Amino acid sequence: MMAPVQVVWFKRDLRLHDHAPLCAAAERGPVLPLYVVEPDLWRQHDASFRHWRFIRDSLVDLDTALRGLGGALVLHRGDILAVLEAIERRHGRFALWSHEETGNGWTFQRDRCVAAWCRERGVVWTETPSNGVVRRLGSRDGWAAKRDAVMRAPQRALPQALRFVAAAADGPEAAAALPTVAPEALHEPPQASVQRGGRREGLAVLGSFLASRSDRYMRTISKPGVSARHCSRLSAHIAYGTLSVREIDQAAAARIDDLFGDGQHDWARQLQAFRSRLAWRCHFVQKLEQQPSIETRCMHPAFEGMREADHRDDLFAAWCEGRTGYPLVDAGMRSLAANGWINFRMRAMLVAFASYHLWLDWRRTAPVLARLFTDYEPGIHYSQFQMQSGVTGINAVRIYNPVKQSLDHDPEGRFIRRYLPELRDLPLDVLHEPWRAASPPPGYPAPVVEHEQAAREARRRMTPYRRGEGFGDEAREVFRKLGSRDRRREGTRRRRATPDAAAPQLTLALDPPAPDRRTR
């Protein structure tokens, strides 16, 4: 009796190495490697052409790797249930394998439908954990230890005996040629460079980071220009799974050992900081896994409705276009539009400026940056947006002074001059505050708000919400449910969960009445 077909559904894991579903499937029968371009996914407000560009590069690379093993990527466009039904008609009952996906709300609901379909048809769908995220986690107590154990475990090598389902001209495995497949209903293509995708490119980026670029990692991480070289630039490869977090973490750990052995302690500490940020990445994705509603609901319910009624389209447009009159804010937005990446400091400042100075609701601004970030990762994106917008209920309000940030992190104005040609000839003494120039620079707008006054007004507006009845009780529940328990990773002593007593860069979510991923 022939073994049933083993369908391996690739989603945000576009690689063969360290791929547990593929390894498990290969032990049980012939493998059908499947990727589905889902038009409804690409119609979501967080999808963009630059995401597809990176994914397409990765699919080409994945297909090349499969062909080297005697197989090929089976690629389809359409509804996943229709594709699975076609596979069932041709091959009979099959087994479905994939990594657990922690994506946006659409993919969450899509996977619930797939799970229901599999139950009805008697198809066994096995989802394996991904990148240290734990599904059906009862408590955050001990989560960090679970994640670290995953990172220490051996990487999964491809099985030596890997058999593939033979392609048939009239079967569901007769997929369209990859170059002709493109998503539908995307937002406009960017007139900009897009980071290249694919595992081979990811390995090259990892290699150059560990070999040379990481030597100034922490010293340049907040600098908007030079950080593009010394940051890892691995975020998009992690987001779409051309590399696993585990292989990156283990490669960094081995490099740290070598550096300490060579007496290069400072460089080793730069990479230790990088590994800590990898752990924080898993921590944030874990939040969305447990609490899918943070994509659309304020983590602390007291803040619901705080900003929506005061939305101003003119301020929103100025922020989107990089024309607020504040040079570092505008240069950051234009750099992001041009390149699909900016460093964390600039991301935080863009969000905070929109939320506090312009009083824009995070649900309007989050999709804008999601479309611009090549490395868009929903689990990180919405947690960080809420934290930088002050609606988590447990983080201190962080209102960045756009002039001080400009002076601190671009003191010579190189980044500003690169992305704001209107200001290239402005003297340095007024470059960070062009409204102080003797004559306004032609083509550059005056500030849309007065930043100090806007900051004071934002604090005033937030105070009643933070002092409302029961605010602290809700915040403590948030911390109990999702707070980090690893004091070393927090970089601070554990404190009681009062409204402002959370660790730096920590975002926690309150559980509203909505289904979570444990109910699939």
C-alpha positions as CSV (number, residue, x, y, z in Angstrom):
1,M,0.0,0.0,0.0
2,M,1.4,3.4,-1.0
3,A,2.0,6.0,1.7
4,P,-0.4,9.0,1.4
5,V,0.8,12.2,-0.1
6,Q,2.4,14.5,2.5
7,V,1.5,18.1,1.6
8,V,4.0,20.7,3.1
9,W,2.4,24.1,3.1
10,F,5.0,26.8,3.0
11,K,3.8,30.2,4.4
12,R,6.3,32.4,6.3
13,D,9.0,29.7,6.3
14,L,10.5,29.9,2.8
15,R,13.5,27.6,3.3
16,L,14.4,23.9,3.4
17,H,16.9,24.0,6.2
18,D,15.8,23.7,9.8
19,H,12.2,23.1,8.6
20,A,10.5,20.6,11.0
21,P,7.3,20.1,9.0
22,L,9.3,19.1,5.8
23,C,11.5,16.7,7.8
24,A,8.6,15.0,9.5
25,A,6.6,14.8,6.2
26,A,9.5,13.3,4.4
27,E,9.7,10.4,6.9
28,R,6.1,9.4,6.1
29,G,5.7,9.5,2.3
30,P,6.2,11.4,-0.9
31,V,6.2,15.2,-0.4
32,L,4.2,17.8,-2.3
33,P,5.8,21.2,-1.5
34,L,3.0,23.8,-1.8
35,Y,2.8,27.6,-1.8
36,V,-0.5,29.4,-2.4
37,V,-0.7,33.0,-3.6
38,E,-4.0,34.0,-1.9
39,P,-5.6,37.1,-3.5
40,D,-7.7,37.9,-0.4
41,L,-4.6,38.1,1.7
42,W,-3.1,40.6,-0.7
43,R,-6.2,42.7,-0.5
44,Q,-5.7,43.4,3.2
45,H,-4.7,46.9,4.2
46,D,-1.3,45.9,5.4
47,A,-0.1,44.2,2.2
48,S,2.2,45.9,-0.4
49,F,4.1,45.2,-3.5
50,R,7.4,45.3,-1.7
51,H,6.4,42.4,0.5
52,W,5.6,40.4,-2.7
53,R,8.9,41.4,-4.2
54,F,10.8,39.9,-1.3
55,I,8.6,36.8,-1.2
56,R,8.9,36.2,-4.9
57,D,12.7,36.3,-4.7
58,S,12.4,33.8,-1.8
59,L,10.0,31.5,-3.8
60,V,12.4,31.5,-6.8
61,D,15.2,30.5,-4.4
62,L,13.1,27.8,-2.7
63,D,12.0,26.3,-6.1
64,T,15.7,26.2,-7.2
65,A,16.6,24.3,-4.0
66,L,13.8,21.9,-4.5
67,R,14.7,21.2,-8.1
68,G,18.2,20.5,-7.0
69,L,16.7,17.6,-4.9
70,G,14.6,16.3,-7.7
71,G,11.4,18.1,-6.9
72,A,9.7,21.5,-7.5
73,L,7.6,24.0,-5.7
74,V,3.9,23.6,-6.4
75,L,2.6,27.1,-6.7
76,H,-1.1,28.1,-7.0
77,R,-3.1,31.3,-6.9
78,G,-6.5,31.1,-5.3
79,D,-8.3,30.1,-2.1
80,I,-6.4,27.6,0.0
81,L,-9.5,25.4,0.5
82,A,-10.1,25.1,-3.2
83,V,-6.4,24.1,-3.7
84,L,-6.7,21.5,-0.9
85,E,-9.9,20.1,-2.5
86,A,-8.1,19.7,-5.8
87,I,-5.3,17.8,-4.2
88,E,-7.8,15.6,-2.4
89,R,-9.6,14.8,-5.7
90,R,-6.4,13.7,-7.4
91,H,-4.5,12.0,-4.6
92,G,-7.2,10.9,-2.1
93,R,-6.7,11.5,1.6
94,F,-3.5,13.2,2.3
95,A,-1.6,14.6,5.3
96,L,-1.0,18.4,5.7
97,W,2.0,19.9,7.3
98,S,3.0,23.4,8.2
99,H,4.7,25.6,10.7
100,E,2.4,27.4,13.1
101,E,1.8,30.9,11.7
102,T,1.4,34.0,13.9
103,G,0.2,36.4,11.2
104,N,-2.4,39.1,10.8
105,G,-6.1,38.7,11.6
106,W,-6.8,37.5,8.1
107,T,-4.4,34.6,8.3
108,F,-5.7,33.7,11.7
109,Q,-9.2,33.3,10.4
110,R,-8.0,31.5,7.3
111,D,-6.2,28.9,9.4
112,R,-9.3,28.4,11.5
113,C,-11.2,27.6,8.3
114,V,-8.5,25.2,7.2
115,A,-8.6,23.5,10.5
116,A,-12.4,23.1,10.2
117,W,-12.1,21.8,6.7
118,C,-9.4,19.2,7.7
119,R,-11.6,18.0,10.6
120,E,-14.6,17.5,8.3
121,R,-12.6,15.6,5.7
122,G,-10.5,13.6,8.1
123,V,-7.3,15.2,7.0
124,V,-4.6,15.3,9.7
125,W,-3.0,18.8,9.8
126,T,0.1,18.9,11.8
127,E,1.4,22.3,12.7
128,T,4.8,22.5,14.4
129,P,6.1,25.4,16.5
130,S,8.1,28.2,14.9
131,N,10.9,30.4,16.2
132,G,10.4,29.8,19.9
133,V,6.7,30.9,19.9
134,V,4.5,28.6,22.0
135,R,0.9,28.0,21.1
136,R,-1.7,27.3,23.8
137,L,0.6,28.8,26.4
138,G,-1.2,28.8,29.7
139,S,1.1,31.2,31.5
140,R,4.1,33.4,30.7
141,D,5.9,31.8,33.7
142,G,8.8,29.8,32.2
143,W,8.2,31.0,28.7
144,A,11.7,32.4,28.3
145,A,13.2,29.1,29.4
146,K,11.1,27.2,26.8
147,R,12.2,29.6,24.1
148,D,15.8,29.3,25.0
149,A,15.6,25.5,25.0
150,V,14.3,25.7,21.4
151,M,17.2,27.9,20.4
152,R,19.7,25.4,21.9
153,A,18.2,22.4,20.2
154,P,19.9,21.0,17.1
155,Q,18.9,22.4,13.8
156,R,16.8,20.0,11.6
157,A,18.8,18.8,8.6
158,L,17.1,17.7,5.4
159,P,16.4,13.9,5.4
160,Q,18.7,12.0,3.0
161,A,15.8,10.1,1.5
162,L,13.5,12.8,0.2
163,R,10.8,11.7,-2.3
164,F,8.5,14.0,-4.2
165,V,5.1,13.6,-5.8
166,A,5.5,13.3,-9.5
167,A,4.1,16.3,-11.4
168,A,1.2,15.7,-13.7
169,A,0.1,17.9,-16.6
170,D,-3.5,17.8,-15.5
171,G,-3.1,17.7,-11.7
172,P,-3.0,20.3,-9.0
173,E,0.8,20.1,-8.9
174,A,0.9,21.5,-12.5
175,A,1.3,25.0,-11.1
176,A,1.7,28.2,-13.0
177,A,5.3,29.3,-13.8
178,L,6.6,31.4,-11.0
179,P,7.5,34.5,-13.1
180,T,3.9,34.8,-14.3
181,V,2.3,34.7,-10.9
182,A,1.6,37.9,-9.1
183,P,-0.8,38.9,-6.3
184,E,-3.9,40.8,-7.1
185,A,-5.3,44.1,-5.6
186,L,-1.9,45.3,-4.3
187,H,-1.3,48.9,-3.3
188,E,0.8,50.8,-5.9
189,P,4.3,49.4,-6.6
190,P,7.0,51.3,-4.9
191,Q,9.3,53.4,-7.0
192,A,12.1,52.4,-4.7
193,S,14.7,49.8,-4.0
194,V,13.5,46.7,-2.2
195,Q,15.8,44.4,-0.2
196,R,16.4,41.1,-2.0
197,G,14.9,38.0,-0.7
198,G,15.8,34.3,-0.8
199,R,17.8,32.0,1.4
200,R,21.1,32.4,-0.5
201,E,20.8,36.2,0.0
202,G,19.9,35.7,3.7
203,L,23.0,33.5,4.3
204,A,25.2,36.2,2.6
205,V,23.7,38.9,4.8
206,L,24.2,36.8,7.9
207,G,27.7,36.0,7.0
208,S,28.7,39.6,6.4
209,F,27.1,40.7,9.6
210,L,28.9,38.2,11.7
211,A,32.2,38.6,9.9
212,S,32.5,42.4,9.9
213,R,29.4,44.6,10.0
214,S,28.5,43.7,13.6
215,D,31.6,45.2,15.1
216,R,29.8,48.5,15.7
217,Y,26.3,47.2,16.2
218,M,25.3,48.8,19.4
219,R,27.3,52.0,18.9
220,T,25.5,52.8,15.7
221,I,22.1,51.3,16.2
222,S,20.4,54.6,16.8
223,K,22.1,56.5,14.0
224,P,19.6,56.8,11.1
225,G,22.2,56.6,8.3
226,V,25.1,54.4,9.4
227,S,22.9,51.9,11.1
228,A,21.8,50.6,7.8
229,R,25.3,49.0,7.5
230,H,25.9,47.9,11.1
231,C,22.4,46.6,11.9
232,S,22.0,43.0,10.9
233,R,19.5,43.6,8.1
234,L,18.2,40.1,8.8
235,S,14.7,41.2,9.9
236,A,13.0,40.5,6.5
237,H,14.7,37.2,6.2
238,I,13.3,36.2,9.6
239,A,9.9,37.6,8.9
240,Y,9.5,35.4,5.7
241,G,11.5,32.5,7.1
242,T,14.4,32.2,4.6
243,L,16.5,31.7,7.8
244,S,15.3,30.4,11.1
245,V,15.8,32.3,14.3
246,R,17.5,29.3,15.7
247,E,20.2,29.1,13.0
248,I,20.9,32.8,13.4
249,D,21.1,32.6,17.1
250,Q,23.4,29.6,17.1
251,A,25.6,31.2,14.4
252,A,25.9,34.4,16.5
253,A,26.7,32.3,19.6
254,A,29.5,30.5,17.8
255,R,30.9,33.8,16.6
256,I,30.8,35.2,20.1
257,D,32.8,32.3,21.4
258,D,35.4,32.9,18.6
259,L,35.6,36.6,19.4
260,F,36.1,36.0,23.1
261,G,38.7,33.4,22.3
262,D,40.5,36.0,20.2
263,G,40.3,38.6,22.9
264,Q,37.8,40.8,21.0
265,H,35.6,41.3,24.0
266,D,33.9,44.5,22.8
267,W,32.9,43.0,19.5
268,A,31.6,39.9,21.3
269,R,29.4,42.1,23.5
270,Q,28.0,43.8,20.4
271,L,26.7,40.4,19.3
272,Q,25.5,39.5,22.7
273,A,23.2,42.5,22.5
274,F,22.1,41.3,19.1
275,R,21.1,37.9,20.5
276,S,19.2,39.6,23.2
277,R,17.2,41.4,20.6
278,L,16.5,38.1,18.8
279,A,15.0,37.0,22.1
280,W,12.9,40.1,22.4
281,R,11.6,39.5,18.8
282,C,10.2,36.1,19.9
283,H,8.7,37.8,23.0
284,F,6.7,40.2,20.9
285,V,5.5,37.6,18.5
286,Q,4.4,35.5,21.4
287,K,2.1,38.4,22.4
288,L,0.1,38.3,19.2
289,E,0.0,34.5,19.3
290,Q,-1.8,34.7,22.6
291,Q,-3.7,37.9,21.9
292,P,-4.7,38.3,18.2
293,S,-6.9,41.3,19.0
294,I,-3.9,43.6,19.6
295,E,-4.0,44.1,15.8
296,T,-7.3,46.1,16.2
297,R,-7.9,46.8,19.9
298,C,-6.1,48.9,22.4
299,M,-4.2,46.7,24.8
300,H,-5.7,48.6,27.8
301,P,-9.4,49.2,27.1
302,A,-9.4,52.5,28.8
303,F,-7.8,54.1,25.7
304,E,-10.5,53.0,23.3
305,G,-11.9,56.1,21.5
306,M,-9.2,58.4,22.9
307,R,-8.0,59.7,19.5
308,E,-10.4,58.7,16.8
309,A,-12.8,61.7,17.1
310,D,-9.9,64.2,16.7
311,H,-8.4,62.8,13.6
312,R,-7.2,65.4,11.0
313,D,-6.6,64.3,7.5
314,D,-4.2,67.2,6.8
315,L,-1.9,66.1,9.6
316,F,-2.2,62.4,8.5
317,A,-1.2,63.3,4.9
318,A,1.7,65.4,6.1
319,W,3.1,62.5,8.2
320,C,2.6,60.0,5.4
321,E,4.3,62.2,2.8
322,G,7.2,63.3,5.0
323,R,6.1,66.9,5.0
324,T,5.6,67.7,8.7
325,G,8.2,70.5,8.8
326,Y,10.4,68.5,11.2
327,P,13.5,67.4,9.3
328,L,14.4,64.1,11.0
329,V,10.8,63.0,11.0
330,D,10.4,63.8,7.3
331,A,13.8,62.3,6.4
332,G,12.9,59.2,8.2
333,M,9.6,58.8,6.4
334,R,11.1,59.5,3.0
335,S,14.0,57.1,3.7
336,L,11.5,54.4,4.6
337,A,9.5,55.0,1.4
338,A,12.7,54.8,-0.6
339,N,14.3,51.8,1.0
340,G,11.7,49.8,3.0
341,W,13.8,49.9,6.1
342,I,14.8,52.3,8.9
343,N,16.3,51.5,12.3
344,F,14.3,51.0,15.5
345,R,14.9,54.5,16.9
346,M,13.5,56.1,13.8
347,R,10.5,53.8,13.8
348,A,9.7,54.6,17.4
349,M,10.0,58.3,16.7
350,L,7.8,58.2,13.6
351,V,5.1,56.4,15.6
352,A,5.4,58.6,18.7
353,F,5.3,61.8,16.7
354,A,2.2,60.7,14.8
355,S,0.5,59.6,18.0
356,Y,1.4,62.4,20.4
357,H,2.3,65.5,18.4
358,L,-0.3,64.9,15.7
359,W,-2.8,63.0,17.9
360,L,-3.4,60.3,15.2
361,D,-4.8,57.0,16.2
362,W,-2.4,54.0,15.8
363,R,-5.0,52.0,13.8
364,R,-4.7,54.6,11.0
365,T,-1.0,54.9,11.0
366,A,0.0,51.2,11.6
367,P,-1.1,50.0,8.1
368,V,0.9,52.8,6.5
369,L,4.1,51.7,7.9
370,A,3.2,48.0,7.5
371,R,3.0,48.5,3.8
372,L,6.4,50.4,3.8
373,F,8.3,48.0,5.9
374,T,9.8,45.2,3.8
375,D,10.3,43.3,7.1
376,Y,6.7,43.8,8.3
377,E,6.1,41.3,11.1
378,P,2.6,41.6,12.6
379,G,3.6,40.3,16.1
380,I,6.2,43.0,16.5
381,H,4.4,45.7,14.5
382,Y,1.2,46.1,16.5
383,S,2.8,45.6,19.9
384,Q,5.3,48.3,19.2
385,F,2.8,50.7,17.7
386,Q,0.6,50.4,20.8
387,M,3.6,50.9,23.1
388,Q,4.9,54.0,21.2
389,S,1.3,55.3,21.1
390,G,0.9,55.0,24.9
391,V,-2.1,52.7,24.9
392,T,-0.7,49.6,26.6
393,G,-1.5,51.0,30.1
394,I,1.8,49.8,31.6
395,N,4.5,51.7,29.7
396,A,5.7,55.1,30.5
397,V,4.6,57.7,28.0
398,R,7.6,58.4,25.7
399,I,7.2,61.6,23.7
400,Y,10.3,62.1,21.6
401,N,11.4,65.7,21.1
402,P,12.0,65.7,17.2
403,V,14.6,68.5,17.4
404,K,16.6,66.8,20.2
405,Q,16.5,63.5,18.4
406,S,17.7,65.2,15.3
407,L,20.6,66.9,17.1
408,D,21.5,63.7,19.0
409,H,21.4,61.2,16.1
410,D,22.2,63.2,13.0
411,P,24.3,66.0,14.4
412,E,26.1,66.7,11.1
413,G,22.8,66.5,9.1
414,R,24.0,63.9,6.6
415,F,20.9,61.8,6.8
416,I,18.6,64.9,6.6
417,R,20.5,66.4,3.6
418,R,20.4,63.0,1.8
419,Y,16.6,62.6,2.0
420,L,15.4,66.3,2.1
421,P,17.0,67.9,-1.0
422,E,15.1,71.1,-0.1
423,L,17.4,71.5,2.9
424,R,20.7,70.6,1.3
425,D,22.0,74.1,1.2
426,L,20.8,75.2,4.6
427,P,23.5,76.0,7.2
428,L,24.0,73.4,9.9
429,D,23.1,75.9,12.7
430,V,19.5,76.0,11.4
431,L,19.3,72.7,9.6
432,H,17.5,70.9,12.5
433,E,15.1,73.9,12.9
434,P,14.7,75.3,9.4
435,W,11.9,77.7,10.6
436,R,14.7,79.6,12.3
437,A,16.4,80.4,9.0
438,A,16.6,84.0,7.8
439,S,14.4,83.0,4.9
440,P,12.3,79.9,4.7
441,P,13.9,77.2,2.5
442,P,11.9,77.0,-0.7
443,G,9.8,73.9,-1.1
444,Y,9.9,72.8,2.5
445,P,6.8,73.3,4.7
446,A,6.6,75.1,8.0
447,P,6.0,72.9,11.0
448,V,2.5,71.5,11.1
449,V,2.4,71.8,14.9
450,E,4.6,73.5,17.5
451,H,6.3,70.4,19.0
452,E,6.6,71.5,22.6
453,Q,3.1,72.8,22.9
454,A,1.8,69.6,21.1
455,A,3.7,67.4,23.6
456,R,2.2,69.3,26.6
457,E,-1.3,69.0,25.1
458,A,-0.8,65.2,24.5
459,R,0.2,64.7,28.2
460,R,-2.8,66.7,29.3
461,R,-5.2,64.7,27.1
462,M,-3.9,61.3,28.3
463,T,-4.0,62.1,32.1
464,P,-7.7,61.5,32.6
465,Y,-7.5,58.1,30.9
466,R,-4.6,57.0,33.0
467,R,-6.2,58.1,36.3
468,G,-9.6,56.4,35.6
469,E,-11.1,54.0,38.0
470,G,-9.8,50.5,37.8
471,F,-6.9,51.5,35.5
472,G,-4.2,50.0,37.7
473,D,-6.1,46.7,38.2
474,E,-6.4,46.2,34.4
475,A,-2.7,47.0,34.0
476,R,-1.7,44.4,36.6
477,E,-3.8,41.8,34.8
478,V,-2.0,42.7,31.6
479,F,1.3,42.1,33.2
480,R,0.2,38.9,34.8
481,K,-0.9,37.5,31.5
482,L,1.8,38.5,29.1
483,G,4.7,40.2,31.0
484,S,8.3,39.0,30.5
485,R,9.5,36.9,33.4
486,D,13.2,37.1,32.4
487,R,14.8,39.8,34.4
488,R,18.1,39.6,32.5
489,R,16.3,40.1,29.2
490,E,14.4,43.1,30.6
491,G,17.6,44.7,31.7
492,T,16.0,45.8,34.9
493,R,14.9,44.5,38.3
494,R,11.5,43.0,38.5
495,R,9.0,45.6,39.8
496,R,5.3,45.5,40.7
497,A,3.0,45.9,37.7
498,T,1.9,49.5,38.2
499,P,0.8,51.5,35.1
500,D,4.3,52.8,34.3
501,A,6.4,50.0,35.8
502,A,7.2,47.8,32.9
503,A,10.6,47.1,31.4
504,P,12.0,49.2,28.6
505,Q,10.6,48.1,25.2
506,L,8.0,45.8,26.8
507,T,4.5,45.7,25.5
508,L,1.7,43.8,27.1
509,A,-1.8,43.1,26.0
510,L,-5.1,42.9,27.8
511,D,-7.4,40.1,26.7
512,P,-10.8,41.5,25.3
513,P,-13.7,39.2,24.5
514,A,-12.3,37.7,21.3
515,P,-11.1,34.3,20.3
516,D,-7.4,33.5,20.6
517,R,-5.2,31.0,18.8
518,R,-5.7,28.4,21.4
519,T,-9.3,27.8,20.2
520,R,-8.4,26.5,16.7
